[in-house]
Amino acid sequence: MHRMFKFFKVICLLFVFAMLSGCATDKHKPVELSVFAAISLTDALTELGEAFATENQVKVYYNFSASTTLQRQLETGASGDVFISASPRQIIALETNGLIEVGSRHDLLTNRLVLVSDDAADISVETPNSLAMPEIARIAIGHPNIVPAGTYAKEALTHFGLSETLQSKLIFGMDVRTTLAYVTAGNVDIAIVYKTDTTLTENIKVLYEFPSEAYTPIIYPAVIMKGSQRKQLARRFMTYLQSMQSGEVFEKHGFTFLD
């Protein structure tokens, strides 16, 4: 009986030790911040996230995709702390559904829209009307219903009266990086993408930059999600994104800070 009691005591002590060890592990587990962001921000935010994580002893996890895809994920219960869209449209939709922390929105960046081709392609575009030439057979844009870059591209084509004329030539990408990849892979002759995407590879040639009046201003709003369990850390991250240090990184990747 005494031996059984000692055995039971040892088991209890081992159980308590395991529980305490688990608590200690959880206690020292790094705080995690979940950031949903437009895929065009991938390179700039990855660089900034590493610096922020080191300075604050936290982990930053990114979910990069088309802005409308991210909006739908957040609407259907995905857990995110910060959302940075490539268009105010997705932010307004989430705000309407009561999913954004009131007063947290900050319009962070702006971008430009350009026509690009593969660097080796013998293509010249002096005006958007050149896109109607028969030698330009395929033009990639982001899907206008999903990708903000595609929405802006459609607006630009409409501005120049080309939307209907070019309809049969259009190939739709599911995000702006896919749209750019169609050019580098030789699947299309031309793509309409953000100017910042042209910094990703030396094999891309900018043929034409659309005038700003041809499309709605490209604005990247950043917000904190109402359901975030780490709002204080999210606010710190938002402040960090607006710093001079972050501005230099964004500028390096082709973005412009909004005043």
CYANA upper distance limits for C-alpha pairs under 8 A (distance plus 0.5 A):
  1 MET  CA      5 PHE  CA      6.79
  2 HIS  CA      6 LYS  CA      6.85
  3 ARG  CA      7 PHE  CA      6.74
  4 MET  CA      8 PHE  CA      6.66
  5 PHE  CA      9 LYS  CA      6.66
  6 LYS  CA     10 VAL  CA      6.76
  7 PHE  CA     11 ILE  CA      6.87
  8 PHE  CA     12 CYS  CA      6.74
  9 LYS  CA     13 LEU  CA      6.73
 10 VAL  CA     14 LEU  CA      6.69
 11 ILE  CA     15 PHE  CA      6.68
 12 CYS  CA     16 VAL  CA      6.75
 13 LEU  CA     17 PHE  CA      6.60
 14 LEU  CA     18 ALA  CA      6.62
 15 PHE  CA     19 MET  CA      6.74
 16 VAL  CA     20 LEU  CA      6.66
 17 PHE  CA     21 SER  CA      6.55
 18 ALA  CA     22 GLY  CA      6.65
 19 MET  CA     23 CYS  CA      6.79
 20 LEU  CA     24 ALA  CA      6.64
 21 SER  CA     25 THR  CA      6.67
 22 GLY  CA     26 ASP  CA      6.73
 23 CYS  CA     27 LYS  CA      6.48
 24 ALA  CA     28 HIS  CA      6.88
 25 THR  CA     29 LYS  CA      6.65
 30 PRO  CA     57 GLN  CA      7.44
 30 PRO  CA     58 VAL  CA      5.84
 30 PRO  CA     59 LYS  CA      6.92
 31 VAL  CA     57 GLN  CA      8.20
 31 VAL  CA     58 VAL  CA      5.47
 31 VAL  CA     59 LYS  CA      6.69
 32 GLU  CA     58 VAL  CA      6.33
 32 GLU  CA     59 LYS  CA      5.20
 32 GLU  CA     60 VAL  CA      6.35
 32 GLU  CA     61 TYR  CA      7.63
 33 LEU  CA     58 VAL  CA      7.94
 33 LEU  CA     59 LYS  CA      6.67
 33 LEU  CA     60 VAL  CA      5.32
 33 LEU  CA     61 TYR  CA      6.55
 33 LEU  CA     80 GLY  CA      8.46
 33 LEU  CA     81 ASP  CA      6.93
 33 LEU  CA    230 ARG  CA      7.74
 33 LEU  CA    233 LEU  CA      7.89
 33 LEU  CA    234 ALA  CA      7.65
 34 SER  CA     60 VAL  CA      6.58
 34 SER  CA     61 TYR  CA      5.40
 34 SER  CA     62 TYR  CA      6.53
 34 SER  CA     63 ASN  CA      8.18
 34 SER  CA     79 SER  CA      8.05
 34 SER  CA     80 GLY  CA      5.56
 34 SER  CA     81 ASP  CA      5.73
 34 SER  CA     82 VAL  CA      7.11
 35 VAL  CA     60 VAL  CA      7.65
 35 VAL  CA     61 TYR  CA      6.57
 35 VAL  CA     62 TYR  CA      5.35
 35 VAL  CA     63 ASN  CA      6.74
 35 VAL  CA     80 GLY  CA      6.48
 35 VAL  CA     81 ASP  CA      6.42
 35 VAL  CA     82 VAL  CA      5.28
 35 VAL  CA     83 PHE  CA      6.41
 35 VAL  CA     84 ILE  CA      8.27
 36 PHE  CA     62 TYR  CA      6.34
 36 PHE  CA     63 ASN  CA      5.24
 36 PHE  CA     64 PHE  CA      6.64
 36 PHE  CA     70 LEU  CA      7.18
 36 PHE  CA     80 GLY  CA      6.90
 36 PHE  CA     81 ASP  CA      8.29
 36 PHE  CA     82 VAL  CA      6.61
 36 PHE  CA     83 PHE  CA      5.17
 36 PHE  CA     84 ILE  CA      6.81
 37 ALA  CA     41 LEU  CA      7.27
 37 ALA  CA     42 THR  CA      8.22
 37 ALA  CA     62 TYR  CA      7.56
 37 ALA  CA     63 ASN  CA      6.70
 37 ALA  CA     64 PHE  CA      5.60
 37 ALA  CA     65 SER  CA      7.27
 37 ALA  CA     67 SER  CA      7.60
 37 ALA  CA     70 LEU  CA      8.07
 37 ALA  CA     83 PHE  CA      6.19
 37 ALA  CA     84 ILE  CA      5.12
 37 ALA  CA     85 SER  CA      6.43
 38 ALA  CA     42 THR  CA      7.92
 38 ALA  CA     64 PHE  CA      6.16
 38 ALA  CA     65 SER  CA      6.01
 38 ALA  CA     66 ALA  CA      6.09
 38 ALA  CA     67 SER  CA      5.65
 38 ALA  CA     70 LEU  CA      8.43
 38 ALA  CA     84 ILE  CA      6.78
 38 ALA  CA     85 SER  CA      5.73
 38 ALA  CA     86 ALA  CA      6.18
 39 ILE  CA     64 PHE  CA      5.23
 39 ILE  CA     65 SER  CA      5.22
 39 ILE  CA     66 ALA  CA      6.45
 39 ILE  CA     67 SER  CA      8.16
 39 ILE  CA    175 ASP  CA      7.77
 39 ILE  CA    176 VAL  CA      7.74
 39 ILE  CA    177 ARG  CA      7.64
 40 SER  CA     86 ALA  CA      8.37
 40 SER  CA    176 VAL  CA      7.27
 40 SER  CA    177 ARG  CA      7.49
 40 SER  CA    194 TYR  CA      8.39
 40 SER  CA    196 THR  CA      8.09
 40 SER  CA    197 ASP  CA      7.40
 41 LEU  CA     45 LEU  CA      6.32
 41 LEU  CA     64 PHE  CA      8.44
 42 THR  CA     46 THR  CA      6.41
 42 THR  CA     64 PHE  CA      7.10
 43 ASP  CA     47 GLU  CA      6.87
 43 ASP  CA    253 HIS  CA      8.04
 44 ALA  CA     48 LEU  CA      6.80
 44 ALA  CA    249 VAL  CA      6.88
 44 ALA  CA    250 PHE  CA      6.35
 44 ALA  CA    253 HIS  CA      6.68
 45 LEU  CA     49 GLY  CA      6.20
 46 THR  CA     50 GLU  CA      6.88
 47 GLU  CA     51 ALA  CA      7.27
 47 GLU  CA    249 VAL  CA      8.33
 48 LEU  CA     52 PHE  CA      6.65
 48 LEU  CA    241 LEU  CA      8.43
 48 LEU  CA    246 SER  CA      7.26
 48 LEU  CA    249 VAL  CA      7.89
 49 GLY  CA     53 ALA  CA      6.43
 49 GLY  CA     60 VAL  CA      6.56
 50 GLU  CA     54 THR  CA      6.78
 50 GLU  CA     60 VAL  CA      8.15
 51 ALA  CA     55 GLU  CA      6.72
 52 PHE  CA     56 ASN  CA      6.53
 52 PHE  CA     58 VAL  CA      8.38
 52 PHE  CA    237 PHE  CA      7.98
 52 PHE  CA    240 TYR  CA      8.13
 53 ALA  CA     57 GLN  CA      5.96
 53 ALA  CA     58 VAL  CA      5.30
 53 ALA  CA     59 LYS  CA      5.91
 53 ALA  CA     60 VAL  CA      6.77
 54 THR  CA     58 VAL  CA      7.48
 64 PHE  CA     70 LEU  CA      8.47
 65 SER  CA     69 THR  CA      7.05
 65 SER  CA     70 LEU  CA      6.85
 65 SER  CA    175 ASP  CA      7.37
 66 ALA  CA     70 LEU  CA      6.91
 66 ALA  CA    146 ILE  CA      7.12
 66 ALA  CA    147 VAL  CA      5.92
 66 ALA  CA    148 PRO  CA      8.09
 66 ALA  CA    174 MET  CA      7.64
 66 ALA  CA    175 ASP  CA      5.61
 66 ALA  CA    176 VAL  CA      7.98
 67 SER  CA     71 GLN  CA      6.67
 67 SER  CA     85 SER  CA      5.86
 67 SER  CA     86 ALA  CA      6.73
 67 SER  CA     87 SER  CA      8.01
 67 SER  CA     90 GLN  CA      7.37
 67 SER  CA    146 ILE  CA      7.68
 67 SER  CA    147 VAL  CA      6.88
 67 SER  CA    148 PRO  CA      7.36
 68 THR  CA     72 ARG  CA      6.73
 68 THR  CA     90 GLN  CA      6.72
 68 THR  CA    145 ASN  CA      8.43
 68 THR  CA    146 ILE  CA      5.62
 68 THR  CA    147 VAL  CA      6.99
 68 THR  CA    148 PRO  CA      8.25
 69 THR  CA     73 GLN  CA      6.83
 69 THR  CA    146 ILE  CA      7.18
 70 LEU  CA     74 LEU  CA      6.75
 71 GLN  CA     75 GLU  CA      6.66
 71 GLN  CA     90 GLN  CA      6.46
 71 GLN  CA     91 ILE  CA      8.31
 71 GLN  CA     94 LEU  CA      7.57
 72 ARG  CA     76 THR  CA      6.70
 73 GLN  CA     77 GLY  CA      7.07
 73 GLN  CA     78 ALA  CA      5.87
 74 LEU  CA     78 ALA  CA      5.18
 74 LEU  CA     79 SER  CA      7.30
 74 LEU  CA     80 GLY  CA      7.67
 75 GLU  CA     94 LEU  CA      7.59
 75 GLU  CA     99 LEU  CA      8.21
 79 SER  CA    227 GLY  CA      8.15
 79 SER  CA    228 SER  CA      7.93
 80 GLY  CA    225 MET  CA      7.12
 80 GLY  CA    227 GLY  CA      8.30
 80 GLY  CA    228 SER  CA      6.94
 81 ASP  CA    224 ILE  CA      6.32
 81 ASP  CA    225 MET  CA      5.80
 81 ASP  CA    227 GLY  CA      7.96
 81 ASP  CA    228 SER  CA      5.24
 81 ASP  CA    229 GLN  CA      7.91
 81 ASP  CA    230 ARG  CA      7.28
 81 ASP  CA    231 LYS  CA      7.60
 81 ASP  CA    234 ALA  CA      6.75
 82 VAL  CA    222 ALA  CA      7.57
 82 VAL  CA    223 VAL  CA      6.22
 82 VAL  CA    224 ILE  CA      5.09
 82 VAL  CA    225 MET  CA      6.34
 82 VAL  CA    234 ALA  CA      6.86
 83 PHE  CA    222 ALA  CA      6.21
 83 PHE  CA    223 VAL  CA      5.91
 83 PHE  CA    224 ILE  CA      6.92
 83 PHE  CA    225 MET  CA      7.53
 84 ILE  CA    220 TYR  CA      6.95
 84 ILE  CA    221 PRO  CA      6.21
 84 ILE  CA    222 ALA  CA      4.77
 84 ILE  CA    223 VAL  CA      7.00
 85 SER  CA     90 GLN  CA      7.33
 85 SER  CA     91 ILE  CA      7.59
 85 SER  CA    220 TYR  CA      5.89
 85 SER  CA    221 PRO  CA      6.26
 85 SER  CA    222 ALA  CA      7.15
 86 ALA  CA    148 PRO  CA      6.66
 86 ALA  CA    149 ALA  CA      8.34
 86 ALA  CA    218 ILE  CA      7.61
 86 ALA  CA    219 ILE  CA      6.67
 86 ALA  CA    220 TYR  CA      5.06
 86 ALA  CA    221 PRO  CA      7.58
 87 SER  CA     91 ILE  CA      8.02
 87 SER  CA    148 PRO  CA      6.57
 87 SER  CA    218 ILE  CA      7.04
 87 SER  CA    219 ILE  CA      6.03
 87 SER  CA    220 TYR  CA      6.10
 87 SER  CA    221 PRO  CA      7.37
 88 PRO  CA     92 ILE  CA      6.64
 88 PRO  CA    219 ILE  CA      7.23
 88 PRO  CA    220 TYR  CA      7.46
 88 PRO  CA    221 PRO  CA      6.62
 89 ARG  CA     93 ALA  CA      6.87
 90 GLN  CA     94 LEU  CA      6.87
 91 ILE  CA     95 GLU  CA      6.54
 91 ILE  CA    221 PRO  CA      7.89
 91 ILE  CA    223 VAL  CA      8.31
 92 ILE  CA     96 THR  CA      6.55
 93 ALA  CA     97 ASN  CA      7.01
 94 LEU  CA     98 GLY  CA      6.89
 94 LEU  CA     99 LEU  CA      5.88
 94 LEU  CA    100 ILE  CA      6.85
 95 GLU  CA     99 LEU  CA      6.19
 95 GLU  CA    100 ILE  CA      5.82
 98 GLY  CA    226 LYS  CA      8.23
 99 LEU  CA    225 MET  CA      6.57
 99 LEU  CA    226 LYS  CA      5.77
 99 LEU  CA    227 GLY  CA      7.54
100 ILE  CA    104 SER  CA      8.15
100 ILE  CA    223 VAL  CA      7.37
100 ILE  CA    224 ILE  CA      6.62
100 ILE  CA    225 MET  CA      5.03
100 ILE  CA    226 LYS  CA      5.11
100 ILE  CA    227 GLY  CA      8.35
101 GLU  CA    223 VAL  CA      7.82
101 GLU  CA    224 ILE  CA      6.05
101 GLU  CA    225 MET  CA      5.90
101 GLU  CA    226 LYS  CA      4.75
102 VAL  CA    226 LYS  CA      8.24
104 SER  CA    222 ALA  CA      8.39
104 SER  CA    223 VAL  CA      5.80
104 SER  CA    224 ILE  CA      6.26
105 ARG  CA    221 PRO  CA      6.97
105 ARG  CA    222 ALA  CA      6.12
105 ARG  CA    223 VAL  CA      4.99
105 ARG  CA    224 ILE  CA      7.72
106 HIS  CA    221 PRO  CA      6.03
106 HIS  CA    222 ALA  CA      5.79
106 HIS  CA    223 VAL  CA      7.01
107 ASP  CA    219 ILE  CA      7.11
107 ASP  CA    220 TYR  CA      6.33
107 ASP  CA    221 PRO  CA      4.57
107 ASP  CA    222 ALA  CA      6.70
107 ASP  CA    258 LEU  CA      7.38
108 LEU  CA    219 ILE  CA      7.82
108 LEU  CA    220 TYR  CA      6.08
108 LEU  CA    221 PRO  CA      6.02
108 LEU  CA    222 ALA  CA      6.94
108 LEU  CA    242 GLN  CA      7.66
108 LEU  CA    257 PHE  CA      6.62
108 LEU  CA    258 LEU  CA      6.28
109 LEU  CA    219 ILE  CA      6.33
109 LEU  CA    220 TYR  CA      5.55
109 LEU  CA    221 PRO  CA      7.81
109 LEU  CA    255 PHE  CA      6.94
109 LEU  CA    256 THR  CA      6.03
109 LEU  CA    257 PHE  CA      5.13
109 LEU  CA    258 LEU  CA      5.70
110 THR  CA    217 PRO  CA      8.06
110 THR  CA    218 ILE  CA      5.85
110 THR  CA    219 ILE  CA      5.28
110 THR  CA    220 TYR  CA      6.67
110 THR  CA    255 PHE  CA      6.67
110 THR  CA    256 THR  CA      5.82
110 THR  CA    257 PHE  CA      6.93
110 THR  CA    258 LEU  CA      6.84
111 ASN  CA    194 TYR  CA      7.08
111 ASN  CA    195 LYS  CA      7.19
111 ASN  CA    196 THR  CA      7.55
111 ASN  CA    218 ILE  CA      6.05
111 ASN  CA    219 ILE  CA      7.59
111 ASN  CA    254 GLY  CA      8.23
111 ASN  CA    255 PHE  CA      6.20
111 ASN  CA    256 THR  CA      7.04
112 ARG  CA    194 TYR  CA      6.11
112 ARG  CA    195 LYS  CA      5.77
112 ARG  CA    196 THR  CA      8.16
112 ARG  CA    209 GLU  CA      8.07
112 ARG  CA    210 PHE  CA      8.12
112 ARG  CA    212 SER  CA      8.03
112 ARG  CA    218 ILE  CA      7.38
113 LEU  CA    149 ALA  CA      8.39
113 LEU  CA    152 TYR  CA      8.21
113 LEU  CA    153 ALA  CA      7.91
113 LEU  CA    192 ILE  CA      7.38
113 LEU  CA    193 VAL  CA      6.31
113 LEU  CA    194 TYR  CA      5.20
113 LEU  CA    195 LYS  CA      6.13
113 LEU  CA    209 GLU  CA      6.67
113 LEU  CA    210 PHE  CA      6.28
114 VAL  CA    192 ILE  CA      6.15
114 VAL  CA    193 VAL  CA      6.17
114 VAL  CA    194 TYR  CA      6.53
114 VAL  CA    195 LYS  CA      6.18
114 VAL  CA    206 VAL  CA      7.27
114 VAL  CA    207 LEU  CA      7.94
114 VAL  CA    208 TYR  CA      6.17
114 VAL  CA    209 GLU  CA      4.84
114 VAL  CA    210 PHE  CA      6.27
115 LEU  CA    190 ILE  CA      7.20
115 LEU  CA    191 ALA  CA      6.26
115 LEU  CA    192 ILE  CA      5.20
115 LEU  CA    193 VAL  CA      7.14
115 LEU  CA    206 VAL  CA      6.49
115 LEU  CA    207 LEU  CA      5.97
115 LEU  CA    208 TYR  CA      5.60
115 LEU  CA    209 GLU  CA      6.84
115 LEU  CA    210 PHE  CA      8.22
116 VAL  CA    183 VAL  CA      8.45
116 VAL  CA    190 ILE  CA      6.17
116 VAL  CA    191 ALA  CA      5.89
116 VAL  CA    192 ILE  CA      6.92
116 VAL  CA    193 VAL  CA      7.94
116 VAL  CA    198 THR  CA      8.49
116 VAL  CA    204 ILE  CA      7.01
116 VAL  CA    205 LYS  CA      5.94
116 VAL  CA    206 VAL  CA      5.03
116 VAL  CA    207 LEU  CA      5.86
116 VAL  CA    208 TYR  CA      7.72
117 SER  CA    121 ALA  CA      7.13
117 SER  CA    123 ILE  CA      7.94
117 SER  CA    183 VAL  CA      6.61
117 SER  CA    184 THR  CA      8.40
117 SER  CA    189 ASP  CA      6.63
117 SER  CA    190 ILE  CA      5.39
117 SER  CA    191 ALA  CA      7.03
117 SER  CA    204 ILE  CA      6.43
117 SER  CA    205 LYS  CA      5.87
117 SER  CA    206 VAL  CA      7.26
117 SER  CA    207 LEU  CA      7.53
118 ASP  CA    183 VAL  CA      6.38
118 ASP  CA    184 THR  CA      6.29
118 ASP  CA    186 GLY  CA      8.05
118 ASP  CA    189 ASP  CA      8.08
118 ASP  CA    190 ILE  CA      8.37
118 ASP  CA    203 ASN  CA      6.40
118 ASP  CA    204 ILE  CA      5.39
118 ASP  CA    205 LYS  CA      6.39
119 ASP  CA    202 GLU  CA      8.31
119 ASP  CA    203 ASN  CA      5.47
119 ASP  CA    204 ILE  CA      5.45
119 ASP  CA    205 LYS  CA      5.32
120 ALA  CA    203 ASN  CA      8.05
121 ALA  CA    189 ASP  CA      8.41
124 SER  CA    207 LEU  CA      7.17
125 VAL  CA    130 SER  CA      6.08
125 VAL  CA    131 LEU  CA      7.78
125 VAL  CA    207 LEU  CA      6.29
125 VAL  CA    208 TYR  CA      7.05
126 GLU  CA    130 SER  CA      7.17
126 GLU  CA    207 LEU  CA      8.17
126 GLU  CA    208 TYR  CA      7.47
127 THR  CA    208 TYR  CA      7.77
128 PRO  CA    157 LEU  CA      8.30
128 PRO  CA    160 PHE  CA      7.64
128 PRO  CA    208 TYR  CA      8.43
129 ASN  CA    133 MET  CA      8.43
129 ASN  CA    160 PHE  CA      8.06
129 ASN  CA    162 LEU  CA      7.90
131 LEU  CA    136 ILE  CA      6.74
131 LEU  CA    166 LEU  CA      8.16
132 ALA  CA    136 ILE  CA      7.60
132 ALA  CA    162 LEU  CA      8.48
132 ALA  CA    165 THR  CA      7.68
132 ALA  CA    166 LEU  CA      7.11
136 ILE  CA    189 ASP  CA      6.58
136 ILE  CA    190 ILE  CA      7.92
137 ALA  CA    169 LYS  CA      6.33
137 ALA  CA    188 VAL  CA      8.12
137 ALA  CA    189 ASP  CA      7.25
138 ARG  CA    169 LYS  CA      5.28
138 ARG  CA    170 LEU  CA      6.53
138 ARG  CA    171 ILE  CA      7.20
138 ARG  CA    187 ASN  CA      8.45
138 ARG  CA    188 VAL  CA      5.36
138 ARG  CA    189 ASP  CA      5.95
138 ARG  CA    190 ILE  CA      7.13
139 ILE  CA    169 LYS  CA      6.21
139 ILE  CA    170 LEU  CA      5.40
139 ILE  CA    171 ILE  CA      6.38
139 ILE  CA    188 VAL  CA      6.31
139 ILE  CA    189 ASP  CA      6.56
139 ILE  CA    190 ILE  CA      5.28
139 ILE  CA    191 ALA  CA      5.90
139 ILE  CA    192 ILE  CA      8.14
140 ALA  CA    170 LEU  CA      6.19
140 ALA  CA    171 ILE  CA      5.09
140 ALA  CA    172 PHE  CA      6.25
140 ALA  CA    173 GLY  CA      7.31
140 ALA  CA    179 THR  CA      6.28
140 ALA  CA    180 LEU  CA      8.29
140 ALA  CA    182 TYR  CA      7.49
140 ALA  CA    183 VAL  CA      8.28
140 ALA  CA    188 VAL  CA      6.93
140 ALA  CA    190 ILE  CA      6.73
140 ALA  CA    191 ALA  CA      4.93
140 ALA  CA    192 ILE  CA      6.88
141 ILE  CA    149 ALA  CA      7.94
141 ILE  CA    150 GLY  CA      5.78
141 ILE  CA    153 ALA  CA      7.16
141 ILE  CA    170 LEU  CA      7.42
141 ILE  CA    171 ILE  CA      6.84
141 ILE  CA    172 PHE  CA      5.77
141 ILE  CA    173 GLY  CA      6.56
141 ILE  CA    176 VAL  CA      8.11
141 ILE  CA    179 THR  CA      6.38
141 ILE  CA    191 ALA  CA      6.38
141 ILE  CA    192 ILE  CA      5.84
141 ILE  CA    193 VAL  CA      7.52
142 GLY  CA    146 ILE  CA      8.09
142 GLY  CA    147 VAL  CA      5.82
142 GLY  CA    148 PRO  CA      7.92
142 GLY  CA    149 ALA  CA      6.28
142 GLY  CA    150 GLY  CA      4.29
142 GLY  CA    151 THR  CA      7.91
142 GLY  CA    153 ALA  CA      8.25
142 GLY  CA    172 PHE  CA      5.73
142 GLY  CA    173 GLY  CA      5.00
142 GLY  CA    174 MET  CA      6.50
142 GLY  CA    175 ASP  CA      6.20
142 GLY  CA    176 VAL  CA      6.13
142 GLY  CA    179 THR  CA      6.43
142 GLY  CA    192 ILE  CA      8.43
142 GLY  CA    193 VAL  CA      8.40
143 HIS  CA    147 VAL  CA      5.88
143 HIS  CA    150 GLY  CA      5.64
143 HIS  CA    151 THR  CA      7.83
143 HIS  CA    172 PHE  CA      5.40
143 HIS  CA    173 GLY  CA      6.07
143 HIS  CA    174 MET  CA      6.36
143 HIS  CA    175 ASP  CA      7.84
144 PRO  CA    148 PRO  CA      7.15
144 PRO  CA    149 ALA  CA      7.97
144 PRO  CA    150 GLY  CA      4.81
144 PRO  CA    151 THR  CA      4.76
144 PRO  CA    152 TYR  CA      8.33
144 PRO  CA    153 ALA  CA      8.39
144 PRO  CA    154 LYS  CA      7.32
145 ASN  CA    150 GLY  CA      8.20
145 ASN  CA    151 THR  CA      7.50
146 ILE  CA    150 GLY  CA      8.17
146 ILE  CA    174 MET  CA      7.54
146 ILE  CA    175 ASP  CA      8.22
147 VAL  CA    151 THR  CA      6.99
147 VAL  CA    174 MET  CA      7.22
147 VAL  CA    175 ASP  CA      6.12
147 VAL  CA    176 VAL  CA      7.44
148 PRO  CA    152 TYR  CA      6.71
149 ALA  CA    153 ALA  CA      6.56
149 ALA  CA    176 VAL  CA      6.84
149 ALA  CA    192 ILE  CA      8.46
149 ALA  CA    193 VAL  CA      6.87
149 ALA  CA    194 TYR  CA      7.32
150 GLY  CA    154 LYS  CA      6.59
150 GLY  CA    176 VAL  CA      8.19
150 GLY  CA    192 ILE  CA      8.41
151 THR  CA    155 GLU  CA      6.80
152 TYR  CA    156 ALA  CA      6.75
152 TYR  CA    215 TYR  CA      6.18
152 TYR  CA    216 THR  CA      7.14
152 TYR  CA    218 ILE  CA      8.26
153 ALA  CA    157 LEU  CA      6.74
153 ALA  CA    192 ILE  CA      6.87
153 ALA  CA    193 VAL  CA      8.26
153 ALA  CA    215 TYR  CA      8.06
154 LYS  CA    158 THR  CA      6.58
154 LYS  CA    163 SER  CA      7.29
155 GLU  CA    159 HIS  CA      6.55
155 GLU  CA    214 ALA  CA      7.31
155 GLU  CA    215 TYR  CA      5.78
155 GLU  CA    216 THR  CA      8.05
156 ALA  CA    160 PHE  CA      7.02
156 ALA  CA    210 PHE  CA      7.86
156 ALA  CA    214 ALA  CA      5.31
156 ALA  CA    215 TYR  CA      5.70
157 LEU  CA    161 GLY  CA      6.73
157 LEU  CA    162 LEU  CA      5.50
157 LEU  CA    163 SER  CA      5.57
158 THR  CA    162 LEU  CA      6.14
158 THR  CA    163 SER  CA      5.39
159 HIS  CA    214 ALA  CA      6.03
159 HIS  CA    215 TYR  CA      7.97
160 PHE  CA    214 ALA  CA      8.18
161 GLY  CA    165 THR  CA      8.38
162 LEU  CA    166 LEU  CA      6.40
163 SER  CA    167 GLN  CA      6.64
166 LEU  CA    170 LEU  CA      7.05
171 ILE  CA    188 VAL  CA      8.36
172 PHE  CA    179 THR  CA      7.64
173 GLY  CA    178 THR  CA      6.03
173 GLY  CA    179 THR  CA      5.18
174 MET  CA    178 THR  CA      6.97
174 MET  CA    179 THR  CA      7.85
175 ASP  CA    179 THR  CA      6.88
176 VAL  CA    180 LEU  CA      6.79
176 VAL  CA    193 VAL  CA      6.88
176 VAL  CA    194 TYR  CA      8.23
177 ARG  CA    181 ALA  CA      6.67
177 ARG  CA    197 ASP  CA      8.00
178 THR  CA    182 TYR  CA      6.91
179 THR  CA    183 VAL  CA      7.83
179 THR  CA    191 ALA  CA      7.13
179 THR  CA    192 ILE  CA      8.30
179 THR  CA    193 VAL  CA      7.77
180 LEU  CA    184 THR  CA      7.29
180 LEU  CA    191 ALA  CA      6.87
180 LEU  CA    192 ILE  CA      8.42
180 LEU  CA    193 VAL  CA      7.22
180 LEU  CA    197 ASP  CA      8.09
181 ALA  CA    185 ALA  CA      6.41
182 TYR  CA    186 GLY  CA      6.71
182 TYR  CA    187 ASN  CA      5.53
182 TYR  CA    188 VAL  CA      6.26
182 TYR  CA    191 ALA  CA      8.21
183 VAL  CA    187 ASN  CA      6.48
183 VAL  CA    188 VAL  CA      5.80
183 VAL  CA    189 ASP  CA      6.83
183 VAL  CA    190 ILE  CA      6.91
183 VAL  CA    191 ALA  CA      6.93
184 THR  CA    203 ASN  CA      7.62
184 THR  CA    204 ILE  CA      7.76
193 VAL  CA    197 ASP  CA      7.28
194 TYR  CA    198 THR  CA      7.87
195 LYS  CA    199 THR  CA      8.23
195 LYS  CA    254 GLY  CA      7.52
196 THR  CA    200 LEU  CA      8.34
196 THR  CA    253 HIS  CA      6.64
196 THR  CA    254 GLY  CA      5.18
196 THR  CA    255 PHE  CA      6.85
198 THR  CA    202 GLU  CA      8.48
198 THR  CA    204 ILE  CA      6.81
198 THR  CA    205 LYS  CA      8.21
198 THR  CA    206 VAL  CA      7.87
199 THR  CA    253 HIS  CA      7.24
199 THR  CA    254 GLY  CA      7.76
210 PHE  CA    214 ALA  CA      7.17
212 SER  CA    216 THR  CA      8.23
212 SER  CA    217 PRO  CA      7.46
222 ALA  CA    238 MET  CA      8.00
224 ILE  CA    228 SER  CA      7.83
224 ILE  CA    231 LYS  CA      7.69
224 ILE  CA    234 ALA  CA      7.06
224 ILE  CA    235 ARG  CA      7.95
230 ARG  CA    234 ALA  CA      6.60
231 LYS  CA    235 ARG  CA      6.55
232 GLN  CA    236 ARG  CA      6.85
233 LEU  CA    237 PHE  CA      6.72
234 ALA  CA    238 MET  CA      6.70
235 ARG  CA    239 THR  CA      6.68
236 ARG  CA    240 TYR  CA      6.65
237 PHE  CA    241 LEU  CA      6.76
238 MET  CA    242 GLN  CA      7.14
239 THR  CA    243 SER  CA      7.07
240 TYR  CA    246 SER  CA      7.34
241 LEU  CA    246 SER  CA      5.94
241 LEU  CA    247 GLY  CA      7.99
242 GLN  CA    246 SER  CA      6.92
242 GLN  CA    247 GLY  CA      7.32
243 SER  CA    247 GLY  CA      6.69
244 MET  CA    248 GLU  CA      6.88
245 GLN  CA    249 VAL  CA      7.29
246 SER  CA    250 PHE  CA      6.68
247 GLY  CA    251 GLU  CA      6.49
247 GLY  CA    256 THR  CA      8.43
247 GLY  CA    257 PHE  CA      7.11
248 GLU  CA    252 LYS  CA      6.63
249 VAL  CA    253 HIS  CA      7.01
250 PHE  CA    254 GLY  CA      6.91
250 PHE  CA    255 PHE  CA      5.71
250 PHE  CA    256 THR  CA      7.45
250 PHE  CA    257 PHE  CA      8.24
251 GLU  CA    255 PHE  CA      5.48
251 GLU  CA    256 THR  CA      6.41
251 GLU  CA    257 PHE  CA      8.29
